[in-house]
Amino acid sequence: MVYFQRAILKHTKMSHKNDRVQVRIEPELKQAAETIFSQLGITSGEAIRMFYAQVKMRGGIPFEIVIPNQDTLSAMEEAEQSNDLEKFDSFKDLRKKLGV
């Protein structure tokens, strides 16, 4: 997957870049995403170019966007309000707790 992403980056870097995209975004969301981009070794600009390249290649948004049904919404609300649920810092911690 990283190779595929780098191939997209290589292609987009070679293109002439003369259009600008500006967007307002919540600071917390921006910081969280940029932390992940940094871990991946890419800039936010490169990530946005990859997103646009994927939209073009796939002919649509490159991930599924769905409106949760009422059962899912109810379960999410119940989980958020519940004090009985154990919280985990990572998937690894959850697996350890489950013994798998």
Backbone as ProteinMPNN parsed JSONL, in Angstrom:
{"seq_chain_A": "MVYFQRAILKHTKMSHKNDRVQVRIEPELKQAAETIFSQLGITSGEAIRMFYAQVKMRGGIPFEIVIPNQDTLSAMEEAEQSNDLEKFDSFKDLRKKLGV", "coords_chain_A": {"N_chain_A": [[0.827, -1.19, 0.0], [1.929, 1.266, 0.789], [3.831, 1.565, -1.235], [2.135, 1.911, -3.433], [0.899, 4.318, -2.711], [3.118, 6.013, -2.75], [3.726, 5.92, -5.452], [1.557, 7.288, -6.482], [2.033, 9.776, -5.323], [4.44, 10.414, -6.602], [3.567, 10.722, -9.215], [1.756, 12.879, -8.899], [3.442, 14.879, -7.996], [4.912, 15.478, -10.217], [3.166, 16.762, -11.825], [1.869, 19.918, -13.02], [1.342, 22.307, -10.638], [-1.004, 24.535, -10.042], [-3.414, 25.312, -9.028], [-5.262, 26.193, -6.126], [-6.407, 24.936, -3.03], [-8.42, 25.772, -0.39], [-9.417, 25.345, 2.942], [-11.403, 25.395, 5.882], [-10.804, 24.017, 9.039], [-11.248, 22.091, 12.012], [-9.024, 22.727, 14.696], [-8.143, 20.575, 16.353], [-8.71, 18.274, 14.848], [-7.106, 18.749, 12.617], [-4.525, 18.713, 13.788], [-4.415, 16.063, 14.773], [-4.603, 14.586, 12.386], [-2.311, 15.535, 11.034], [-0.317, 14.574, 12.684], [-0.485, 11.845, 12.168], [0.088, 11.878, 9.419], [2.74, 12.709, 9.554], [3.901, 10.489, 10.8], [3.635, 8.731, 8.726], [5.36, 9.811, 6.984], [4.682, 11.821, 5.203], [3.47, 14.985, 3.932], [0.754, 17.25, 4.783], [-0.177, 18.421, 2.456], [0.674, 16.558, 0.523], [-0.887, 14.387, 1.311], [-3.445, 15.355, 0.772], [-3.24, 15.661, -2.012], [-2.962, 12.942, -2.668], [-5.488, 12.033, -1.894], [-7.15, 13.424, -3.736], [-6.135, 12.285, -6.107], [-6.92, 9.631, -5.759], [-9.714, 9.933, -5.744], [-10.088, 10.709, -8.392], [-9.055, 8.411, -9.741], [-10.787, 6.366, -8.848], [-13.241, 7.344, -9.418], [-14.895, 8.498, -7.565], [-15.527, 9.056, -4.022], [-12.904, 7.704, -2.089], [-13.542, 5.903, -0.055], [-16.006, 4.262, 1.962], [-19.003, 5.953, 2.633], [-21.467, 6.205, 4.9], [-24.724, 6.539, 6.323], [-25.377, 5.942, 9.596], [-27.624, 3.363, 10.699], [-30.648, 3.326, 12.736], [-30.373, 1.446, 14.839], [-27.581, 1.233, 15.065], [-26.939, 3.906, 15.693], [-28.251, 4.113, 18.17], [-26.811, 2.213, 19.672], [-24.277, 3.395, 19.626], [-24.782, 5.774, 21.03], [-25.561, 4.722, 23.503], [-23.164, 3.479, 24.261], [-21.486, 5.707, 24.529], [-22.646, 6.979, 26.714], [-22.476, 5.175, 28.747], [-21.082, 4.183, 31.818], [-20.135, 1.818, 32.528], [-18.542, 0.549, 30.714], [-15.391, -0.76, 29.831], [-12.449, 0.971, 29.037], [-9.871, 1.102, 26.552], [-6.47, 1.775, 25.728], [-5.308, 0.952, 23.416], [-5.62, -1.305, 20.598], [-4.091, -3.515, 21.014], [-3.99, -3.641, 23.828], [-6.68, -4.272, 24.343], [-6.857, -6.803, 23.114], [-5.086, -8.182, 24.765], [-6.461, -8.1, 27.2], [-8.628, -9.681, 26.478], [-7.359, -12.036, 26.134], [-6.279, -12.937, 23.754]], "CA_chain_A": [[0.0, 0.0, 0.0], [2.806, 2.429, 0.82], [4.4, 1.696, -2.578], [1.083, 2.456, -4.276], [0.741, 5.721, -2.349], [4.294, 6.744, -3.214], [3.588, 6.04, -6.903], [0.603, 8.38, -6.701], [2.739, 11.01, -4.991], [5.412, 10.693, -7.653], [2.809, 11.224, -10.359], [1.185, 14.189, -8.631], [4.516, 15.859, -7.85], [5.4, 15.829, -11.54], [2.157, 17.587, -12.475], [1.946, 21.352, -12.762], [0.433, 22.653, -9.548], [-1.295, 25.956, -10.068], [-4.689, 25.57, -8.37], [-5.155, 26.184, -4.672], [-7.582, 24.505, -2.283], [-8.397, 26.264, 0.98], [-10.516, 24.789, 3.724], [-11.343, 25.627, 7.329], [-10.879, 22.723, 9.71], [-11.067, 22.186, 13.454], [-7.607, 22.567, 15.044], [-7.851, 19.247, 16.903], [-8.722, 17.329, 13.731], [-5.912, 19.035, 11.82], [-3.34, 18.243, 14.508], [-4.435, 14.596, 14.807], [-4.287, 14.093, 11.041], [-0.923, 15.852, 10.704], [0.524, 13.642, 13.443], [-0.488, 10.591, 11.406], [0.842, 12.122, 8.184], [4.161, 12.736, 9.923], [4.31, 9.101, 11.026], [3.683, 8.104, 7.405], [6.417, 10.458, 6.212], [4.114, 12.674, 4.157], [2.928, 16.265, 4.378], [-0.692, 17.347, 4.589], [-0.383, 18.681, 1.027], [0.808, 15.281, -0.195], [-2.06, 13.574, 1.647], [-4.582, 15.904, 0.029], [-3.046, 15.283, -3.421], [-3.282, 11.51, -2.784], [-6.945, 11.925, -1.833], [-7.671, 13.855, -5.035], [-5.752, 11.283, -7.109], [-7.773, 8.461, -5.557], [-11.058, 10.296, -6.217], [-10.032, 10.657, -9.858], [-8.862, 7.024, -10.18], [-11.937, 5.53, -8.506], [-14.477, 7.964, -9.883], [-15.721, 8.812, -6.397], [-14.838, 9.093, -2.728], [-12.179, 6.429, -1.986], [-13.934, 5.124, 1.111], [-17.456, 4.182, 2.086], [-19.659, 6.938, 3.484], [-22.812, 5.71, 5.159], [-25.456, 7.106, 7.446], [-25.676, 4.812, 10.48], [-29.043, 3.108, 10.925], [-31.086, 3.671, 14.092], [-29.773, 0.506, 15.793], [-26.184, 1.628, 15.249], [-26.938, 5.179, 16.424], [-28.625, 3.828, 19.561], [-25.681, 1.531, 20.31], [-23.21, 4.384, 19.809], [-25.195, 6.671, 22.108], [-25.497, 3.942, 24.743], [-21.751, 3.289, 24.595], [-20.938, 6.992, 24.977], [-23.226, 7.356, 28.0], [-22.259, 4.115, 29.728], [-19.907, 4.232, 32.683], [-19.781, 0.425, 32.803], [-17.662, 0.019, 29.684], [-13.958, -0.617, 30.055], [-11.791, 1.652, 27.924], [-8.525, 0.622, 26.27], [-5.631, 2.74, 25.024], [-4.909, 0.416, 22.118], [-6.193, -2.593, 20.228], [-3.224, -4.5, 21.663], [-4.454, -3.766, 25.213], [-7.954, -4.988, 24.3], [-6.56, -8.217, 22.837], [-4.46, -8.731, 25.97], [-7.551, -8.285, 28.164], [-9.451, -10.797, 25.998], [-6.539, -13.244, 26.126], [-6.008, -13.401, 22.378]], "C_chain_A": [[0.872, 1.256, 0.0], [3.426, 2.654, -0.553], [3.392, 2.35, -3.514], [0.898, 3.944, -3.99], [1.919, 6.538, -2.868], [4.243, 6.916, -4.742], [2.622, 7.17, -7.245], [1.281, 9.712, -6.422], [3.708, 11.397, -6.091], [4.71, 11.297, -8.859], [2.301, 12.638, -10.097], [2.255, 15.25, -8.471], [5.015, 16.333, -9.21], [4.416, 16.749, -12.268], [2.397, 19.059, -12.167], [0.9, 21.694, -11.716], [0.175, 24.152, -9.59], [-2.678, 26.288, -9.529], [-4.493, 25.438, -6.871], [-6.485, 25.733, -4.078], [-7.422, 25.037, -0.867], [-9.618, 25.723, 1.7], [-10.321, 25.168, 5.189], [-11.585, 24.287, 8.007], [-10.631, 22.923, 11.201], [-9.607, 21.922, 13.802], [-7.254, 21.171, 15.559], [-7.792, 18.193, 15.804], [-7.471, 17.503, 12.879], [-4.666, 18.468, 12.492], [-3.271, 16.719, 14.521], [-4.044, 14.018, 13.448], [-2.824, 14.353, 10.697], [0.063, 14.985, 11.482], [0.635, 12.321, 12.691], [0.291, 10.759, 10.107], [2.336, 12.097, 8.458], [4.695, 11.325, 10.136], [4.441, 8.348, 9.707], [4.774, 8.707, 6.525], [5.91, 11.309, 5.065], [3.628, 13.986, 4.771], [1.413, 16.264, 4.19], [-1.014, 17.636, 3.12], [-0.303, 17.409, 0.2], [-0.401, 14.388, 0.074], [-3.285, 14.049, 0.87], [-4.459, 15.573, -1.454], [-3.348, 13.799, -3.629], [-4.791, 11.305, -2.771], [-7.561, 12.298, -3.18], [-7.35, 12.832, -6.125], [-6.632, 10.043, -6.987], [-9.207, 8.736, -6.016], [-11.11, 10.191, -7.736], [-9.956, 9.212, -10.346], [-10.101, 6.169, -9.969], [-13.259, 6.096, -9.013], [-15.43, 8.285, -8.749], [-14.873, 8.864, -5.14], [-14.18, 7.73, -2.499], [-12.432, 5.64, -0.702], [-15.45, 5.193, 1.226], [-17.966, 5.252, 3.039], [-21.098, 6.472, 3.66], [-23.427, 6.484, 6.318], [-25.833, 5.931, 8.338], [-27.186, 4.638, 10.652], [-29.376, 3.364, 12.398], [-30.493, 2.737, 15.139], [-28.326, 0.89, 16.097], [-26.091, 2.926, 16.034], [-27.267, 4.97, 17.896], [-27.482, 3.168, 20.311], [-24.532, 2.5, 20.57], [-23.536, 5.324, 20.967], [-25.112, 5.971, 23.459], [-24.045, 3.758, 25.191], [-21.129, 4.578, 25.124], [-21.419, 7.363, 26.371], [-22.934, 6.352, 29.104], [-20.976, 4.334, 30.515], [-19.395, 2.831, 32.978], [-18.772, -0.141, 31.806], [-16.202, 0.266, 30.029], [-13.332, 0.007, 28.813], [-10.361, 1.152, 27.801], [-7.772, 1.675, 25.477], [-5.231, 2.261, 23.638], [-5.624, -0.903, 21.865], [-5.401, -3.721, 20.889], [-3.666, -4.729, 23.112], [-5.78, -4.526, 25.289], [-7.722, -6.473, 24.077], [-5.951, -8.893, 24.061], [-5.525, -9.03, 27.021], [-8.412, -9.486, 27.779], [-8.683, -12.113, 25.961], [-6.288, -13.81, 24.743], [-4.766, -12.755, 21.818]], "O_chain_A": [[0.577, 2.21, -0.72], [3.54, 3.795, -1.0], [3.744, 3.235, -4.295], [0.758, 4.742, -4.917], [1.728, 7.644, -3.375], [4.672, 7.946, -5.262], [2.849, 7.921, -8.193], [1.128, 10.666, -7.185], [3.794, 12.565, -6.472], [5.193, 12.261, -9.453], [2.4, 13.503, -10.967], [2.009, 16.416, -8.779], [5.487, 17.463, -9.341], [4.792, 17.436, -13.218], [3.046, 19.402, -11.179], [-0.284, 21.406, -11.89], [1.038, 24.947, -9.216], [-3.08, 27.451, -9.569], [-3.656, 24.662, -6.408], [-7.552, 26.105, -4.565], [-6.408, 24.784, -0.216], [-10.711, 25.653, 1.138], [-9.191, 25.25, 5.669], [-12.458, 23.52, 7.601], [-9.89, 23.822, 11.599], [-9.006, 20.992, 13.263], [-6.19, 20.643, 15.24], [-6.925, 17.319, 15.824], [-6.849, 16.523, 12.469], [-3.847, 17.818, 11.842], [-2.205, 16.141, 14.308], [-3.253, 13.078, 13.368], [-2.162, 13.486, 10.128], [1.154, 14.694, 10.993], [1.718, 11.747, 12.589], [1.07, 9.882, 9.733], [3.108, 11.53, 7.683], [5.802, 11.0, 9.708], [5.259, 7.437, 9.584], [5.078, 8.183, 5.454], [6.609, 11.502, 4.071], [3.404, 14.076, 5.978], [0.861, 15.389, 3.524], [-2.017, 17.148, 2.6], [-1.104, 17.199, -0.71], [-0.885, 13.709, -0.832], [-4.066, 13.239, 0.371], [-5.455, 15.24, -2.096], [-3.927, 13.427, -4.65], [-5.318, 10.502, -3.54], [-8.401, 11.566, -3.704], [-8.196, 12.543, -6.972], [-7.043, 9.469, -7.995], [-9.843, 7.867, -6.612], [-12.062, 9.649, -8.297], [-10.693, 8.821, -11.251], [-10.433, 5.337, -10.813], [-14.274, 5.4, -9.032], [-16.643, 8.339, -8.951], [-13.651, 8.732, -5.194], [-14.827, 6.701, -2.693], [-11.618, 4.802, -0.314], [-16.09, 6.076, 0.656], [-17.421, 5.434, 4.128], [-21.851, 6.359, 2.693], [-22.722, 7.013, 7.177], [-26.531, 5.019, 7.895], [-27.931, 5.613, 10.741], [-28.478, 3.593, 13.208], [-30.141, 3.19, 16.228], [-27.902, 0.872, 17.253], [-25.264, 3.047, 16.938], [-26.643, 5.573, 18.768], [-27.207, 3.519, 21.459], [-23.887, 2.434, 21.616], [-22.671, 5.633, 21.786], [-24.651, 6.553, 24.441], [-23.743, 3.872, 26.379], [-20.333, 4.545, 26.063], [-20.684, 7.992, 27.133], [-23.127, 6.656, 30.281], [-19.923, 4.631, 29.949], [-18.347, 2.667, 33.603], [-18.208, -1.209, 32.042], [-15.826, 1.355, 30.461], [-13.642, -0.376, 27.685], [-9.716, 0.82, 28.796], [-8.354, 2.383, 24.655], [-4.859, 3.064, 22.783], [-6.156, -1.531, 22.78], [-5.962, -4.746, 21.273], [-3.714, -5.869, 23.575], [-5.981, -5.333, 26.196], [-8.312, -7.309, 24.762], [-6.266, -10.045, 24.359], [-5.499, -10.083, 27.657], [-8.873, -10.225, 28.649], [-9.274, -13.178, 25.779], [-6.106, -15.016, 24.578], [-4.388, -13.027, 20.679]]}, "name": "protein", "num_of_chains": 1, "seq": "MVYFQRAILKHTKMSHKNDRVQVRIEPELKQAAETIFSQLGITSGEAIRMFYAQVKMRGGIPFEIVIPNQDTLSAMEEAEQSNDLEKFDSFKDLRKKLGV"}
